Amino acid sequence: MSFTSRLVLFGSCALTVGIIGYVHYKQHEDREQLHLGVVRDIERQERRKAENVYLLEQQRELTKKLKRDEILEQVNTG
């Protein structure tokens, strides 16, 4: 086998190994990014849920205050 053919064979093998390595690396990075997206979505849902619970509690307090004010107004006018 001539030196040139060995060099071409070695070059093509090195290129093949490099491409396969890059594809595996890129696949791993893509999976990590997908997982981070899921984690961010879960965190966002938890924040929204906490905000909704807070708003619901505020609405309950306002409803109680309104009912109390209505009762006081009825007592004062009645």
N, CA, C and O atoms as a MOPAC input file, in Angstrom:
PM7 MOZYME 1SCF
protein

 N      0.85300 1    -1.16700 1     0.00000 1
 C      0.00000 1     0.00000 1     0.00000 1
 C      0.90400 1     1.23600 1     0.00000 1
 O      1.83900 1     1.33800 1     0.79300 1
 N      0.61200 1     2.15200 1    -0.88500 1
 C      1.46700 1     3.33300 1    -1.00300 1
 C      1.20500 1     4.31900 1     0.13400 1
 O      0.18900 1     4.25200 1     0.82600 1
 N      2.14100 1     5.21700 1     0.29600 1
 C      2.04400 1     6.22100 1     1.36000 1
 C      0.80300 1     7.09200 1     1.16200 1
 O      0.12500 1     7.42900 1     2.13300 1
 N      0.50700 1     7.45100 1    -0.06100 1
 C     -0.64800 1     8.30300 1    -0.35400 1
 C     -1.94700 1     7.60300 1     0.00700 1
 O     -2.83900 1     8.20800 1     0.60200 1
 N     -2.05600 1     6.33400 1    -0.34800 1
 C     -3.28600 1     5.60000 1    -0.03400 1
 C     -3.45300 1     5.43300 1     1.47200 1
 O     -4.56800 1     5.51400 1     1.98700 1
 N     -2.34300 1     5.19900 1     2.18400 1
 C     -2.41900 1     5.11300 1     3.64900 1
 C     -2.85300 1     6.45000 1     4.24500 1
 O     -3.66300 1     6.49400 1     5.17100 1
 N     -2.31700 1     7.51600 1     3.71400 1
 C     -2.65300 1     8.85400 1     4.19800 1
 C     -4.13500 1     9.15300 1     3.96300 1
 O     -4.80400 1     9.70600 1     4.83600 1
 N     -4.64200 1     8.79100 1     2.79800 1
 C     -6.05700 1     9.00300 1     2.48200 1
 C     -6.92300 1     8.14400 1     3.39700 1
 O     -7.93400 1     8.61800 1     3.91500 1
 N     -6.53500 1     6.88400 1     3.60100 1
 C     -7.28700 1     5.99600 1     4.48600 1
 C     -7.30600 1     6.54300 1     5.90800 1
 O     -8.36200 1     6.59600 1     6.53900 1
 N     -6.15500 1     6.94600 1     6.41200 1
 C     -6.07800 1     7.50400 1     7.75800 1
 C     -6.91500 1     8.78100 1     7.86400 1
 O     -7.61500 1     8.98900 1     8.85500 1
 N     -6.83900 1     9.62000 1     6.85400 1
 C     -7.60900 1    10.87100 1     6.85600 1
 C     -9.10300 1    10.62100 1     6.85900 1
 O     -9.84800 1    11.27400 1     7.58900 1
 N     -9.54100 1     9.67200 1     6.04200 1
 C    -10.97700 1     9.38400 1     5.98100 1
 C    -11.46200 1     8.74000 1     7.28300 1
 O    -12.57100 1     9.02200 1     7.73800 1
 N    -10.63200 1     7.87500 1     7.88400 1
 C    -11.00300 1     7.27900 1     9.18100 1
 C    -11.07400 1     8.34600 1    10.26900 1
 O    -11.99900 1     8.35000 1    11.08100 1
 N    -10.10200 1     9.24600 1    10.28400 1
 C    -10.09100 1    10.31900 1    11.28000 1
 C    -11.30100 1    11.22100 1    11.09700 1
 O    -11.93000 1    11.62700 1    12.07400 1
 N    -11.62700 1    11.53200 1     9.85500 1
 C    -12.79200 1    12.36600 1     9.57400 1
 C    -14.07600 1    11.66700 1    10.01800 1
 O    -14.96100 1    12.29400 1    10.60000 1
 N    -14.17300 1    10.37400 1     9.74100 1
 C    -15.35200 1     9.60700 1    10.14400 1
 C    -15.50700 1     9.59800 1    11.65900 1
 O    -16.60000 1     9.82900 1    12.17700 1
 N    -14.41100 1     9.33100 1    12.37100 1
 C    -14.45600 1     9.33300 1    13.83800 1
 C    -14.83500 1    10.72500 1    14.34700 1
 O    -15.61100 1    10.85000 1    15.29500 1
 N    -14.29400 1    11.76200 1    13.72400 1
 C    -14.62100 1    13.13100 1    14.12200 1
 C    -16.09400 1    13.44700 1    13.92600 1
 O    -16.72400 1    14.05500 1    14.79100 1
 N    -16.64000 1    13.03600 1    12.79500 1
 C    -18.05900 1    13.28400 1    12.51300 1
 C    -18.93900 1    12.53400 1    13.50400 1
 O    -19.89500 1    13.09500 1    14.03900 1
 N    -18.61600 1    11.26700 1    13.74900 1
 C    -19.40400 1    10.47600 1    14.70200 1
 C    -19.32900 1    11.09200 1    16.09400 1
 O    -20.34000 1    11.18600 1    16.78900 1
 N    -18.13900 1    11.50900 1    16.50000 1
 C    -17.98500 1    12.15700 1    17.80600 1
 C    -18.79400 1    13.43400 1    17.90000 1
 O    -19.43900 1    13.68800 1    18.91700 1
 N    -18.76600 1    14.24400 1    16.84300 1
 C    -19.52900 1    15.49300 1    16.84300 1
 C    -21.02500 1    15.21900 1    16.92200 1
 O    -21.74100 1    15.90500 1    17.65200 1
 N    -21.50200 1    14.23100 1    16.18300 1
 C    -22.93100 1    13.91000 1    16.19400 1
 C    -23.36200 1    13.47600 1    17.58900 1
 O    -24.41700 1    13.89400 1    18.06500 1
 N    -22.56500 1    12.64800 1    18.24700 1
 C    -22.90700 1    12.21900 1    19.60300 1
 C    -22.89500 1    13.40000 1    20.56600 1
 O    -23.78000 1    13.52500 1    21.41300 1
 N    -21.89300 1    14.26400 1    20.43800 1
 C    -21.80700 1    15.45400 1    21.28700 1
 C    -23.02600 1    16.34900 1    21.07000 1
 O    -23.63200 1    16.81900 1    22.03300 1
 N    -23.38100 1    16.58400 1    19.81700 1
 C    -24.52200 1    17.44900 1    19.49200 1
 C    -25.81800 1    16.84100 1    20.00500 1
 O    -26.68600 1    17.55900 1    20.50200 1
 N    -25.95800 1    15.53100 1    19.89000 1
 C    -27.14200 1    14.84300 1    20.38800 1
 C    -27.27100 1    15.02500 1    21.89700 1
 O    -28.35800 1    15.29200 1    22.40900 1
 N    -26.16300 1    14.88100 1    22.59500 1
 C    -26.15500 1    15.05100 1    24.04800 1
 C    -26.54800 1    16.48100 1    24.41500 1
 O    -27.35300 1    16.68800 1    25.32300 1
 N    -25.99200 1    17.45700 1    23.72400 1
 C    -26.31700 1    18.86400 1    23.99000 1
 C    -27.79700 1    19.14400 1    23.72000 1
 O    -28.44800 1    19.84500 1    24.49500 1
 N    -28.32300 1    18.60500 1    22.63500 1
 C    -29.73600 1    18.81200 1    22.30500 1
 C    -30.64200 1    18.21200 1    23.37100 1
 O    -31.63700 1    18.82600 1    23.75600 1
 N    -30.30800 1    17.02000 1    23.84700 1
 C    -31.10700 1    16.39700 1    24.90400 1
 C    -31.06700 1    17.22300 1    26.17800 1
 O    -32.08000 1    17.36800 1    26.86300 1
 N    -29.89600 1    17.76500 1    26.49600 1
 C    -29.77300 1    18.61700 1    27.68200 1
 C    -30.63500 1    19.86000 1    27.54600 1
 O    -31.30400 1    20.26200 1    28.49700 1
 N    -30.62200 1    20.46400 1    26.37500 1
 C    -31.43200 1    21.66000 1    26.13900 1
 C    -32.92100 1    21.33400 1    26.24800 1
 O    -33.68600 1    22.11800 1    26.81100 1
 N    -33.33400 1    20.19900 1    25.72200 1
 C    -34.73300 1    19.78900 1    25.84000 1
 C    -35.11400 1    19.59200 1    27.30100 1
 O    -36.19200 1    20.00300 1    27.73000 1
 N    -34.23100 1    18.96800 1    28.05600 1
 C    -34.50100 1    18.74100 1    29.47500 1
 C    -34.60000 1    20.06800 1    30.22400 1
 O    -35.47300 1    20.23700 1    31.07500 1
 N    -33.71100 1    21.00500 1    29.91200 1
 C    -33.77300 1    22.32100 1    30.55400 1
 C    -35.07500 1    23.03400 1    30.21400 1
 O    -35.62400 1    23.75400 1    31.04800 1
 N    -35.56800 1    22.84100 1    29.00300 1
 C    -36.85900 1    23.42200 1    28.62100 1
 C    -37.98800 1    22.86800 1    29.46400 1
 O    -38.87500 1    23.61100 1    29.88400 1
 N    -37.96200 1    21.57200 1    29.71600 1
 C    -38.98400 1    20.94900 1    30.55800 1
 C    -38.89700 1    21.49300 1    31.98100 1
 O    -39.91900 1    21.79700 1    32.59700 1
 N    -37.68300 1    21.61300 1    32.49800 1
 C    -37.49200 1    22.13500 1    33.85800 1
 C    -38.01400 1    23.56600 1    33.94600 1
 O    -38.68700 1    23.92100 1    34.91400 1
 N    -37.71200 1    24.38900 1    32.94600 1
 C    -38.19500 1    25.78000 1    32.93700 1
 C    -39.71700 1    25.82400 1    32.88100 1
 O    -40.33900 1    26.65100 1    33.54900 1
 N    -40.32400 1    24.93700 1    32.08700 1
 C    -41.78200 1    24.90000 1    32.00700 1
 C    -42.39600 1    24.53700 1    33.35000 1
 O    -43.39700 1    25.12900 1    33.75400 1
 N    -41.81200 1    23.57700 1    34.03900 1
 C    -42.32600 1    23.18000 1    35.35300 1
 C    -42.20000 1    24.33400 1    36.33600 1
 O    -43.12900 1    24.60000 1    37.09900 1
 N    -41.06100 1    25.02300 1    36.32700 1
 C    -40.87800 1    26.16900 1    37.22000 1
 C    -41.88600 1    27.26700 1    36.90400 1
 O    -42.44500 1    27.88100 1    37.81200 1
 N    -42.11400 1    27.51000 1    35.63100 1
 C    -43.07600 1    28.53300 1    35.22100 1
 C    -44.48200 1    28.16600 1    35.69000 1
 O    -45.22200 1    29.03000 1    36.16100 1
 N    -44.85400 1    26.90200 1    35.56800 1
 C    -46.16700 1    26.45400 1    36.02800 1
 C    -46.30300 1    26.62200 1    37.53300 1
 O    -47.35700 1    27.03300 1    38.01900 1
 N    -45.25200 1    26.30900 1    38.27200 1
 C    -45.30200 1    26.45900 1    39.72500 1
 C    -45.44000 1    27.92500 1    40.11500 1
 O    -46.18200 1    28.25200 1    41.04100 1
 N    -44.72700 1    28.81700 1    39.41300 1
 C    -44.85100 1    30.25500 1    39.69200 1
 C    -46.26400 1    30.73900 1    39.40300 1
 O    -46.83700 1    31.49400 1    40.19000 1
 N    -46.82500 1    30.31200 1    38.28500 1
 C    -48.19500 1    30.71100 1    37.93900 1
 C    -49.18400 1    30.19500 1    38.97000 1
 O    -50.11300 1    30.90200 1    39.36100 1
 N    -48.98200 1    28.96200 1    39.40700 1
 C    -49.88600 1    28.38700 1    40.39900 1
 C    -49.81200 1    29.18000 1    41.70100 1
 O    -50.84300 1    29.47900 1    42.30200 1
 N    -48.60000 1    29.52100 1    42.14100 1
 C    -48.44100 1    30.30100 1    43.36900 1
 C    -49.07800 1    31.67800 1    43.21300 1
 O    -49.71700 1    32.17700 1    44.14000 1
 N    -48.90800 1    32.28500 1    42.05700 1
 C    -49.51400 1    33.59500 1    41.81200 1
 C    -51.03700 1    33.49600 1    41.82400 1
 O    -51.71100 1    34.36000 1    42.38400 1
 N    -51.57800 1    32.45200 1    41.21300 1
 C    -53.02600 1    32.26300 1    41.19900 1
 C    -53.57200 1    32.03900 1    42.60100 1
 O    -54.63800 1    32.55200 1    42.94300 1
 N    -52.85300 1    31.27900 1    43.41200 1
 C    -53.28800 1    31.04900 1    44.79500 1
 C    -53.28200 1    32.36700 1    45.55900 1
 O    -54.20500 1    32.64500 1    46.32500 1
 N    -52.25200 1    33.17800 1    45.35500 1
 C    -52.16100 1    34.48200 1    46.01800 1
 C    -53.32200 1    35.38300 1    45.59300 1
 O    -53.95000 1    36.02700 1    46.43400 1
 N    -53.60700 1    35.42800 1    44.28700 1
 C    -54.71200 1    36.25200 1    43.80000 1
 C    -56.05200 1    35.75200 1    44.32400 1
 O    -56.92700 1    36.55300 1    44.65500 1
 N    -56.21600 1    34.44400 1    44.40000 1
 C    -57.45300 1    33.87900 1    44.92900 1
 C    -57.64100 1    34.27400 1    46.38800 1
 O    -58.74900 1    34.62000 1    46.80000 1
 N    -56.58400 1    34.22600 1    47.16100 1
 C    -56.66300 1    34.61000 1    48.57000 1
 C    -57.01500 1    36.09000 1    48.70200 1
 O    -57.80700 1    36.46500 1    49.56700 1
 N    -56.43700 1    36.92400 1    47.85700 1
 C    -56.77700 1    38.35000 1    47.87800 1
 C    -58.24800 1    38.55700 1    47.54300 1
 O    -58.91900 1    39.37200 1    48.17700 1
 N    -58.75300 1    37.83300 1    46.56100 1
 C    -60.15800 1    37.95300 1    46.18400 1
 C    -61.06500 1    37.50400 1    47.32200 1
 O    -62.10800 1    38.11400 1    47.55700 1
 N    -60.68700 1    36.46000 1    48.02100 1
 C    -61.48500 1    36.00100 1    49.16200 1
 C    -61.53400 1    37.06500 1    50.25000 1
 O    -62.59100 1    37.32400 1    50.82600 1
 N    -60.38700 1    37.68000 1    50.52900 1
 C    -60.34900 1    38.72700 1    51.54600 1
 C    -61.19700 1    39.92200 1    51.13000 1
 O    -61.91200 1    40.49000 1    51.95500 1
 N    -61.12500 1    40.30800 1    49.86500 1
 C    -61.93700 1    41.42200 1    49.38100 1
 C    -63.42500 1    41.09100 1    49.44100 1
 O    -64.24200 1    41.95300 1    49.76400 1
 N    -63.77600 1    39.85200 1    49.13100 1
 C    -65.17600 1    39.43400 1    49.20900 1
 C    -65.67500 1    39.50600 1    50.64400 1
 O    -66.78100 1    39.98700 1    50.89200 1
 N    -64.87500 1    39.03500 1    51.58700 1
 C    -65.25900 1    39.10800 1    53.00000 1
 C    -65.44900 1    40.56100 1    53.42600 1
 O    -66.41800 1    40.88700 1    54.11200 1
 N    -64.53200 1    41.42700 1    53.02600 1
 C    -64.61400 1    42.84500 1    53.38700 1
 C    -65.86100 1    43.47400 1    52.78400 1
 O    -66.55400 1    44.23800 1    53.45500 1
 N    -66.15200 1    43.16200 1    51.53100 1
 C    -67.32700 1    43.70900 1    50.86700 1
 C    -68.60200 1    43.25800 1    51.56800 1
 O    -69.49900 1    44.06900 1    51.80300 1
 N    -68.69300 1    41.97500 1    51.90500 1
 C    -69.87600 1    41.47100 1    52.60800 1
 C    -70.02000 1    42.13200 1    53.96700 1
 O    -71.12500 1    42.48100 1    54.38300 1
 N    -68.90300 1    42.30400 1    54.65500 1
 C    -68.92700 1    42.95400 1    55.97000 1
 C    -69.39100 1    44.40900 1    55.82600 1
 O    -70.19500 1    44.88500 1    56.62700 1
 N    -68.89300 1    45.10300 1    54.81900 1
 C    -69.30100 1    46.49000 1    54.57900 1
 C    -70.77600 1    46.58000 1    54.21300 1
 O    -71.46800 1    47.50200 1    54.64600 1
 N    -71.26300 1    45.62800 1    53.41900 1
 C    -72.68200 1    45.62200 1    53.05100 1
 C    -73.55700 1    45.40700 1    54.27900 1
 O    -74.58700 1    46.06200 1    54.43400 1
 N    -73.15000 1    44.49500 1    55.14700 1
 C    -73.92300 1    44.23600 1    56.36900 1
 C    -73.93400 1    45.47800 1    57.24800 1
 O    -74.98000 1    45.84300 1    57.78400 1
 N    -72.79500 1    46.12600 1    57.40500 1
 C    -72.72900 1    47.34800 1    58.21100 1
 C    -73.58900 1    48.45200 1    57.60400 1
 O    -74.24100 1    49.20200 1    58.33100 1
 N    -73.59300 1    48.55500 1    56.29100 1
 C    -74.40800 1    49.57500 1    55.62800 1
 C    -75.88900 1    49.29500 1    55.83200 1
 O    -76.67300 1    50.21800 1    56.05500 1
 N    -76.27700 1    48.01400 1    55.75500 1
 C    -77.67500 1    47.65200 1    55.97100 1
 C    -78.09100 1    47.93200 1    57.41000 1
 O    -79.21300 1    48.37600 1    57.65500 1
 N    -77.20200 1    47.67800 1    58.35700 1
 C    -77.50800 1    47.93100 1    59.77000 1
 C    -77.65000 1    49.43500 1    59.99900 1
 O    -78.55700 1    49.87000 1    60.70800 1
 N    -76.77400 1    50.21800 1    59.41100 1
 C    -76.80300 1    51.66900 1    59.59900 1
 C    -78.00400 1    52.31000 1    58.91800 1
 O    -78.54400 1    53.28600 1    59.43800 1
 N    -78.43600 1    51.79600 1    57.77800 1
 C    -79.57700 1    52.37900 1    57.06700 1
 C    -80.88300 1    51.75700 1    57.51700 1
 O    -81.94300 1    52.34900 1    57.31700 1
 N    -80.83600 1    50.61800 1    58.10100 1
 C    -82.04300 1    49.86900 1    58.44800 1
 C    -82.58200 1    50.16100 1    59.75700 1
 O    -83.59700 1    49.58600 1    60.14900 1

